[in-house]
């Protein structure tokens, strides 16, 4: 059995190690760019310029980041309980019903600020219910949550095809989507936010759900680190045996945690449906549920780390589109490879440099303690 790693200072564990992993990922990605005959420096310049070089690029970057904040928080909450929720994709997909139905019912009669709270509640309830089923299966029947959440992604996909094609599609329409919402079902854009610093977001769908994502990040921090329920979740994640000895009902915590995780994933549906497309379409989630796994890993399952990690992946999505447009040799598939390298080093190889860094700080700490010892008589 391998020995656990020594405890490192927080700034090293949450800042330095992810930064080193990120730098190595981009260095390896630079070699991939070089292999196709393009300049890595120009690609890096286009990536940053496309994501942060002008107002519309920033708007798109933050729009994508909003999706990843929600799904990253969903994965992180489950991580703290020792659960691996891979079903964020399906939970967000099904939760689109909790967003679309209030909009379809009320958009002709109520303003957005009345429909928005109903859509938040609807998406959280549907997403939480969809995640509760795998949670109940693990808590009561021992079915591993990784397997069941993957299966529920496929069930969600098939269910949504049926609902959009046979139930919600307007008569006479060929496209598998709902009708376009009236103004009451459309979230206002946050153009005023960037306009305050002299930036014009142009056609970017940067909207109110970004502020909701930041509120959700704060609430997750509050619940996980400042409440009795959060303490029980973290205890369960550290040691189920200790949790049982402390009188914590494991089945209850597993189910509640999965419901919280699913609710957070479900709220991701607000951003594309009410904030961008103004209707519900097939595959509107677009892989955000799976990206949330990498965001949670890179952010160390803490909201303070998840928000910048989500912005980083938003940069990769928006800046990657700029690279593929300006450098035809680098296709969208190459951009996916670069994103995959970041996920690889931030997730699967997250501990690759940790032993060396731990040894360095242990040596540094030993040298300091030697200096503090009094000289021998």
C-alpha positions as CSV (number, residue, x, y, z in Angstrom):
1,X,0.0,0.0,0.0
2,X,1.5,3.4,-1.0
3,X,2.1,6.0,1.6
4,X,-0.1,9.1,1.4
5,X,1.4,12.4,0.2
6,X,2.6,14.8,2.9
7,X,0.4,17.8,3.4
8,X,1.4,20.8,1.4
9,X,0.7,24.5,1.9
10,X,-2.7,25.5,0.5
11,X,-1.1,27.9,-2.1
12,X,1.0,24.9,-3.4
13,X,-1.8,22.4,-3.4
14,X,-4.5,24.7,-4.9
15,X,-2.3,27.0,-7.0
16,X,1.2,25.9,-7.8
17,X,0.5,22.2,-8.8
18,X,-2.5,23.0,-11.0
19,X,-0.4,25.8,-12.7
20,X,2.5,23.4,-13.3
21,X,0.0,20.8,-14.8
22,X,-1.5,23.5,-17.0
23,X,1.9,24.7,-18.3
24,X,3.0,21.1,-19.1
25,X,-0.3,20.5,-20.9
26,X,0.1,23.6,-23.1
27,X,3.8,22.7,-23.8
28,X,2.7,19.2,-25.0
29,X,-0.1,20.9,-27.0
30,X,2.5,23.2,-28.5
31,X,4.4,20.1,-29.8
32,X,1.2,18.9,-31.4
33,X,0.7,22.2,-33.1
34,X,4.4,22.1,-34.2
35,X,3.9,18.6,-35.6
36,X,1.3,20.0,-38.1
37,X,3.6,22.7,-39.3
38,X,2.2,25.7,-37.4
39,X,3.7,28.0,-34.9
40,X,2.8,27.2,-31.3
41,X,3.4,30.9,-30.3
42,X,1.0,32.2,-32.9
43,X,-1.6,29.6,-31.9
44,X,-1.2,30.6,-28.2
45,X,-1.5,34.3,-29.2
46,X,-4.7,33.5,-31.2
47,X,-6.1,31.5,-28.3
48,X,-5.7,34.3,-25.9
49,X,-6.7,37.0,-28.3
50,X,-9.8,35.1,-29.4
51,X,-11.0,34.6,-25.8
52,X,-10.0,37.9,-24.2
53,X,-8.8,40.2,-26.9
54,X,-12.2,42.0,-27.6
55,X,-15.6,42.4,-26.0
56,X,-17.5,39.8,-28.0
57,X,-14.8,37.1,-27.4
58,X,-14.9,37.8,-23.6
59,X,-18.7,37.5,-23.8
60,X,-18.6,34.1,-25.5
61,X,-15.8,32.9,-23.1
62,X,-18.0,33.8,-20.0
63,X,-21.0,32.3,-21.7
64,X,-19.2,28.9,-22.0
65,X,-17.7,29.3,-18.5
66,X,-21.2,29.7,-17.1
67,X,-22.1,26.1,-18.3
68,X,-18.9,24.7,-16.8
69,X,-19.3,26.4,-13.4
70,X,-22.7,24.7,-12.9
71,X,-21.4,21.3,-14.1
72,X,-18.1,21.6,-12.2
73,X,-19.9,22.4,-9.0
74,X,-22.2,19.4,-9.6
75,X,-19.2,17.1,-9.9
76,X,-17.4,18.7,-6.9
77,X,-20.4,18.2,-4.5
78,X,-20.5,14.5,-5.3
79,X,-16.7,14.3,-5.0
80,X,-16.9,15.6,-1.4
81,X,-19.1,12.6,-0.6
82,X,-16.8,10.1,-2.3
83,X,-19.2,9.8,-5.2
84,X,-18.3,10.1,-8.9
85,X,-21.3,11.6,-10.7
86,X,-20.6,11.2,-14.4
87,X,-24.3,11.8,-15.2
88,X,-24.2,15.6,-15.3
89,X,-24.7,15.5,-19.1
90,X,-28.0,13.6,-18.8
91,X,-29.1,15.5,-15.7
92,X,-28.7,18.9,-17.5
93,X,-30.3,17.5,-20.6
94,X,-33.5,16.3,-18.8
95,X,-33.6,19.4,-16.7
96,X,-34.1,21.3,-19.9
97,X,-37.8,20.3,-19.5
98,X,-37.8,22.2,-16.1
99,X,-36.7,25.3,-18.0
100,X,-38.7,25.0,-21.2
101,X,-42.1,24.1,-19.8
102,X,-42.4,27.3,-17.6
103,X,-41.3,29.4,-20.6
104,X,-43.8,27.7,-22.9
105,X,-46.6,28.1,-20.4
106,X,-45.9,31.6,-19.1
107,X,-43.9,33.5,-21.7
108,X,-46.9,35.2,-23.2
109,X,-48.2,36.5,-19.9
110,X,-45.3,37.1,-17.5
111,X,-42.0,39.0,-17.7
112,X,-38.6,37.2,-17.5
113,X,-38.0,38.0,-13.8
114,X,-41.2,36.0,-13.0
115,X,-40.4,33.1,-15.2
116,X,-36.7,32.9,-14.3
117,X,-37.3,31.8,-10.6
118,X,-39.8,29.2,-11.8
119,X,-37.3,27.9,-14.4
120,X,-34.5,27.8,-11.7
121,X,-36.8,25.8,-9.5
122,X,-37.9,23.5,-12.3
123,X,-34.4,22.8,-13.6
124,X,-33.1,22.1,-10.1
125,X,-36.0,19.7,-9.3
126,X,-35.8,17.8,-12.5
127,X,-32.0,17.5,-12.4
128,X,-32.1,16.6,-8.8
129,X,-34.8,13.9,-9.4
130,X,-32.8,12.4,-12.3
131,X,-29.7,12.2,-10.1
132,X,-31.6,10.9,-7.1
133,X,-32.4,7.6,-8.8
134,X,-28.8,6.5,-9.2
135,X,-28.1,7.8,-5.7
136,X,-31.0,5.7,-4.3
137,X,-29.8,2.6,-6.3
138,X,-26.3,3.0,-4.7
139,X,-27.6,3.7,-1.2
140,X,-30.2,1.0,-1.1
141,X,-29.2,-1.6,-3.7
142,X,-25.4,-1.2,-3.9
143,X,-25.4,-0.3,-7.6
144,X,-22.3,1.7,-8.3
145,X,-23.1,5.3,-9.1
146,X,-20.6,5.5,-11.9
147,X,-22.3,2.8,-13.9
148,X,-25.8,4.0,-13.2
149,X,-25.1,7.6,-14.0
150,X,-23.5,6.7,-17.4
151,X,-26.6,4.5,-18.2
152,X,-28.9,7.4,-17.3
153,X,-27.0,9.7,-19.7
154,X,-28.2,7.4,-22.5
155,X,-31.7,7.1,-21.1
156,X,-31.9,10.9,-20.9
157,X,-30.8,11.3,-24.5
158,X,-33.4,8.8,-25.8
159,X,-36.1,10.4,-23.6
160,X,-35.4,13.9,-24.9
161,X,-35.5,12.8,-28.5
162,X,-38.9,11.4,-27.9
163,X,-40.2,14.4,-26.0
164,X,-38.9,16.9,-28.6
165,X,-39.9,15.0,-31.7
166,X,-43.3,13.6,-30.5
167,X,-44.5,16.0,-27.8
168,X,-43.1,19.5,-27.9
169,X,-42.3,20.0,-31.5
170,X,-44.8,22.5,-33.1
171,X,-47.2,21.1,-35.7
172,X,-45.8,21.4,-39.2
173,X,-42.2,21.9,-38.1
174,X,-39.4,19.6,-39.2
175,X,-36.8,20.7,-36.7
176,X,-36.8,18.7,-33.4
177,X,-37.1,21.7,-31.1
178,X,-39.8,23.7,-29.2
179,X,-41.2,27.0,-30.5
180,X,-39.2,30.1,-29.9
181,X,-40.0,31.7,-26.6
182,X,-41.6,35.1,-26.4
183,X,-39.8,37.9,-24.7
184,X,-40.9,36.7,-21.2
185,X,-38.9,33.5,-21.7
186,X,-35.7,35.2,-22.7
187,X,-33.0,36.2,-20.2
188,X,-31.5,39.7,-20.6
189,X,-27.9,39.9,-21.6
190,X,-25.2,41.3,-19.4
191,X,-23.9,43.7,-22.0
192,X,-24.1,46.5,-19.4
193,X,-21.6,44.7,-17.2
194,X,-18.8,44.7,-19.8
195,X,-20.0,48.1,-21.2
196,X,-19.1,49.5,-17.8
197,X,-15.4,48.8,-18.6
198,X,-15.8,50.0,-22.2
199,X,-16.3,46.6,-23.9
200,X,-19.1,45.7,-26.4
201,X,-20.1,42.0,-26.3
202,X,-21.6,42.2,-29.8
203,X,-23.7,39.1,-30.5
204,X,-22.3,37.1,-27.5
205,X,-25.1,35.4,-25.5
206,X,-23.6,36.4,-22.1
207,X,-26.6,36.6,-19.8
208,X,-28.1,36.7,-16.3
209,X,-27.4,33.0,-15.7
210,X,-23.7,33.9,-15.2
211,X,-24.6,35.8,-12.0
212,X,-26.7,32.8,-10.9
213,X,-23.7,30.5,-11.4
214,X,-21.6,32.8,-9.1
215,X,-24.3,32.7,-6.5
216,X,-24.5,28.9,-6.8
217,X,-20.7,28.7,-6.2
218,X,-21.1,30.8,-3.0
219,X,-24.0,28.6,-1.8
220,X,-22.0,25.4,-2.4
221,X,-19.1,26.8,-0.4
222,X,-21.5,27.8,2.4
223,X,-23.3,24.4,2.5
224,X,-20.2,22.2,2.2
225,X,-17.9,24.1,4.6
226,X,-20.3,25.9,7.0
227,X,-23.2,23.6,7.7
228,X,-23.8,20.4,9.6
229,X,-25.0,18.7,6.3
230,X,-21.7,19.7,4.6
231,X,-19.7,18.3,7.5
232,X,-21.6,15.0,7.2
233,X,-21.0,15.0,3.4
234,X,-17.2,15.6,3.8
235,X,-17.0,13.0,6.6
236,X,-18.7,10.5,4.4
237,X,-16.2,11.2,1.6
238,X,-13.2,10.9,3.9
239,X,-14.2,7.8,5.7
240,X,-17.6,6.0,5.4
241,X,-16.6,3.9,8.5
242,X,-16.0,6.9,10.6
243,X,-19.3,8.4,9.4
244,X,-21.1,5.3,10.5
245,X,-19.5,5.4,13.9
246,X,-20.5,9.1,14.2
247,X,-24.1,8.1,13.6
248,X,-24.4,9.5,10.1
249,X,-26.9,7.6,8.0
250,X,-24.9,6.8,4.8
251,X,-27.9,6.1,2.6
252,X,-29.5,9.5,3.5
253,X,-26.3,11.4,2.8
254,X,-25.7,9.6,-0.6
255,X,-29.2,10.4,-1.8
256,X,-29.1,14.0,-0.6
257,X,-25.7,14.6,-2.1
258,X,-26.7,13.2,-5.5
259,X,-29.8,15.3,-5.5
260,X,-27.8,18.4,-4.8
261,X,-25.3,17.4,-7.5
262,X,-28.1,16.8,-10.0
263,X,-29.8,20.1,-9.2
264,X,-26.6,22.1,-9.9
265,X,-26.1,20.2,-13.2
266,X,-29.7,20.9,-14.0
267,X,-29.4,24.6,-13.6
268,X,-26.9,24.6,-16.4
269,X,-29.8,24.2,-18.8
270,X,-30.9,27.8,-18.0
271,X,-27.9,29.3,-19.9
272,X,-28.4,27.8,-23.4
273,X,-32.2,27.6,-23.3
274,X,-33.3,30.9,-21.8
275,X,-30.1,32.8,-22.4
276,X,-29.1,31.9,-25.9
277,X,-31.3,29.7,-28.1
278,X,-34.6,30.9,-26.5
279,X,-36.0,27.4,-27.3
280,X,-35.1,23.9,-26.4
281,X,-33.2,21.9,-29.1
282,X,-31.6,18.5,-29.3
283,X,-28.2,18.2,-27.7
284,X,-28.2,21.7,-26.2
285,X,-25.9,20.5,-23.4
286,X,-23.0,20.0,-25.9
287,X,-20.7,18.0,-23.6
288,X,-20.7,20.5,-20.8
289,X,-21.5,17.7,-18.3
290,X,-18.3,15.9,-19.1
291,X,-16.2,19.1,-19.1
292,X,-17.4,19.7,-15.6
293,X,-15.4,16.6,-14.4
294,X,-12.2,18.2,-15.6
295,X,-13.2,21.6,-14.2
296,X,-13.9,20.0,-10.7
297,X,-10.5,18.2,-10.8
298,X,-8.6,21.3,-11.8
299,X,-10.4,23.4,-9.3
300,X,-9.7,20.9,-6.5
301,X,-13.5,20.6,-5.9
302,X,-13.6,24.0,-4.3
303,X,-15.8,26.9,-5.7
304,X,-12.8,29.3,-5.6
305,X,-10.9,27.0,-7.9
306,X,-13.9,25.9,-10.0
307,X,-14.8,29.4,-11.3
308,X,-11.3,30.2,-12.8
309,X,-11.1,26.6,-14.1
310,X,-14.4,27.1,-15.8
311,X,-13.2,30.3,-17.4
312,X,-10.1,28.5,-18.6
313,X,-12.2,25.9,-20.4
314,X,-14.4,28.7,-21.7
315,X,-11.2,30.3,-23.1
316,X,-10.3,26.9,-24.8
317,X,-13.7,26.7,-26.4
318,X,-13.8,30.3,-27.6
319,X,-10.1,30.7,-28.4
320,X,-10.1,27.3,-30.1
321,X,-12.8,28.5,-32.5
322,X,-10.5,31.5,-33.3
323,X,-7.5,29.3,-33.9
324,X,-9.4,26.9,-36.3
325,X,-10.6,29.9,-38.3
326,X,-7.3,31.7,-38.5
327,X,-5.1,28.6,-38.9
328,X,-6.8,26.1,-41.2
329,X,-4.2,23.5,-40.6
330,X,-5.5,23.2,-37.0
331,X,-9.0,21.7,-37.2
332,X,-11.6,21.6,-34.5
333,X,-10.4,18.0,-33.9
334,X,-7.0,19.4,-33.0
335,X,-8.6,21.8,-30.6
336,X,-10.3,18.9,-29.0
337,X,-6.9,17.2,-28.6
338,X,-5.6,20.3,-26.9
339,X,-8.6,20.3,-24.5
340,X,-8.0,16.6,-23.9
341,X,-4.4,17.3,-22.9
342,X,-5.5,19.9,-20.4
343,X,-7.9,17.3,-19.0
344,X,-5.3,14.6,-19.0
345,X,-2.7,16.6,-17.0
346,X,-5.3,18.4,-14.8
347,X,-7.1,15.2,-14.0
348,X,-5.6,11.7,-14.7
349,X,-2.0,12.9,-14.3
350,X,-2.8,15.4,-11.5
351,X,-0.4,13.8,-9.1
352,X,2.5,13.3,-11.6
353,X,4.5,16.2,-10.2
354,X,3.3,16.0,-6.6
355,X,5.9,13.6,-5.2
356,X,8.8,15.8,-6.5
357,X,7.1,19.0,-5.2
358,X,6.4,17.3,-1.8
359,X,10.0,16.2,-1.5
360,X,11.2,19.7,-2.4
361,X,9.1,21.3,0.3
362,X,10.0,18.6,2.8
363,X,13.7,19.3,2.2
364,X,13.1,23.0,2.4
365,X,11.2,22.5,5.7
366,X,14.0,20.3,7.1
367,X,16.7,22.8,6.2
368,X,14.8,25.5,8.0
369,X,14.3,23.4,11.1
370,X,18.0,22.6,11.1
371,X,18.9,26.3,11.0
372,X,16.5,26.9,14.0
373,X,18.2,24.3,16.2
374,X,20.7,25.8,18.8
375,X,24.3,25.2,18.0
376,X,26.0,22.3,20.0
377,X,28.1,23.3,23.0
